[in-house]
Amino acid sequence: MSDKMIENNQVSIVGEVVSDFSFSHEVFGEGFYMLDVSVKRLSDSCDVIPLMISERLVNVNEDCRGACIRAAGQFRSYNRHEEKKNRLVLSVFVRELEFVDEESENANTNQIFLDGYICKAPVYRKTPLGREIADILLAVNRPYGKSDYIPCICWGRNARFASGFEVGGHTQIWGRIQSREYVKKIDEEESERRVAYEVSVSKLEYLES
């Protein structure tokens, strides 16, 4: 796997484990497990971020809830087929993992860098209070012809800037991973609470080819 491919998608988070390990899938005899980690925001709220971890990195039979970990890897997506539709599922694919004493107060506990291509026209809008927002979907290349599709949200002048990006445009993004709860209507009577994940953009650049 080329280092260049890894460099275009870099995530580093520090947070508290808030779930048990749950089995995800197996590749060539190597088991992969999901684990939820709560990462503090500056505003005293938290983002709960799903990690995908190989059983070769950690003892998946241990109860790690309450422990503080530092994880580095890539933000990845795959399509899960449900209810006759594909749903984009996002998680941090962990390459390095270590247990740490505690989150340091001033350290950046949630950071991501992506280098990819705009794959849908940006959606620009204003909130009722006049705050500018732009949603972009970034395709980030992976080895063997695969790509990860990462939803990103821009604010203020970044939103204005991103609203002019063209499909296929080469873009670099710095920010943080955030989780957001929403209610999905299943039918007339039934709805369910779900969590969406996206990158909250702090800085972005549009690269001329």
N, C-alpha and C positions, 0 to 999 in steps of 0.2 A: 504494500500500500504506500503510495507516494506521500511524503511529508507535505507536499503542496496541497494535496486533497484534504489533509487534516487541518492545515493552517486556515482554510477558508471557512471553518466552522469550529469555533473554540468557546467552550463554556467552563466557568469555574464558579462553584457555589459552596457556601458553608452554612450548615443549618442542623436542626434537631430532627432525628428520626422519629416519625409519628405513626408508623405502621409496621406490621410484620412483613417478612418477605413473602411474596406470592409468585408461584411459578408462572412464567410467561411462555417460553418455548425452548426448544433444544436445537442446536446446530452441530452436526458431526460429534454428537456425544457430549457437547458442552451445554449445560443448562443455564438459562438466563431468567432472572427473577426481577420483579418490580418492587420498589420500595419508595414510600412517600417521605419527603423531607420538608420541614417547615423552615422557611428562610425569612428573617425579619426584614421589614421595610423601614425606611427612615421615619415613616409616619406612625410607627408603633403597631401597624397591622402586619400581617404575614402573608406570604405566598406559599402554597403547598405544591411542591414540584415533584413529579414522578421521575424516578431514576430507573434505568434498566441496567442491571449489574450481573456480570458473569459469576458463577459459583466458584470460579478460580481466583477471584479477587477477595472474597470474604466468606466466612462460615455462615451459610444461609439458614442453618438450623438454630442459630443463636437468636435470642430476643434482644434486638439492639435498640428498642424504643427508649427514647430519652437521651441516647448518646448523641454527641455532636460529631459530625463528619465533614471533611472537606473532599469534594469530588470534582474531577476535571474530565471533560469529554466533549461530546458533540450533541447538539440539539437535533433530533431525528424525527421523521414522520413516517407513518405508513397508513394505508387505507384499510379500515376494518369494515367489512360488509355487514350491515344490519338494516333490518326493515326495508329491504329492496333498495337501499341506498348505500353509498360509500361514505364513511365518516373518517375524517382526518384525525389520527391519534398521534399525539406528540409526547416525547419523553427525552430525558438526557441519557444518552448512551455513555456509560462511564468507562473510562480508560484507566484512571488512577483514583484510588480511594485511600483515605487515611482517617483514623479517629483522632480527634483533637480535644484538648481540655475544655475549651468553650469558645464561643464566637467572640473575637476581639471587637471592642466597641467601635473602632473607627475603620476597621478593615472593610474592603469592598467584598461583601459576602455573596454577591450575585452579579456576575458580569458575563457578557456574551459578545462575540465578534462574528459577523457573517459577511461573506463575500459571495454575491450571487447575482441573479438576473430577475428583473420584474416579469412575472408571468401572468398578471392580470392588470387591467387598467386600475390605477389607484382610485379609491373612493374618498372624496373630500367632503366634509360636512362641518356644520357648526352646531354646538350644543345650544339649548335654550338660553344659556348664560353668555353665549358668544364665543366660547372656547373653540378654537379650530382643531380639527382632528382629520388625519388621513390614514386609511387602512391600505397597506400594501401586502402583496403575497410574493415572497422571495423564493426562487428555486435555487438551491445550493447544491452543486454537483458533488457526487460521491464516486468512488472508484467503481469500475465494472458497469459504467453507463447508467447508474442510478442517480436519483436526485432526492433531496428533502425539500418539502414545501412548507415554508415557515411564515405564518401570519405575523405581521409587524404593525404596530400602531405608533403614529407620529403626532406630535402636539405643536401648537403655536407656529413659529416660523418654519420649523422642520416640516410641519403638515403642509404649509403653503408651498415650500420647496418641492416636497414629494408629489404634490398634486400634478406637477408638470412632467413627471417621469413617464417615459414611453415603455410599452411592452417590449421586452427584450433588452432593455437598458441595463448596463452593468452597474451594480450598486454595492457599496460597503456600508455596513451598519454596526454601530456600537450601542449597547443598551443592557437591559436586564430582562429576565424571564418573569412574567407575572401570570398569576392565576386569577380567573374571574368567574364568579358563579352566574348562571342564567337559568331561566325556566324554559324548557322545551315543551311545546304543546304537542301531545301525541295524537289526541282526537278531541272531539267536542267536550268530553268530560274529564279526560285524563291529561295530566302534565307531569313532568319530572324535572328535578333540579339536576343540572349538569355543571361541569367545570370546563371552561375553555382556557387554553394556554396561548400566550402570544409574547412577542418581544416588544417591550416598551422602549422606544428609540430615544437615546440621548444625543446621538450624533450620527449624521449620515453624509455620504459623499456619492456623487454621480460621476462615474468614470467615462470619459470620452474614449471610444475605441479607436 
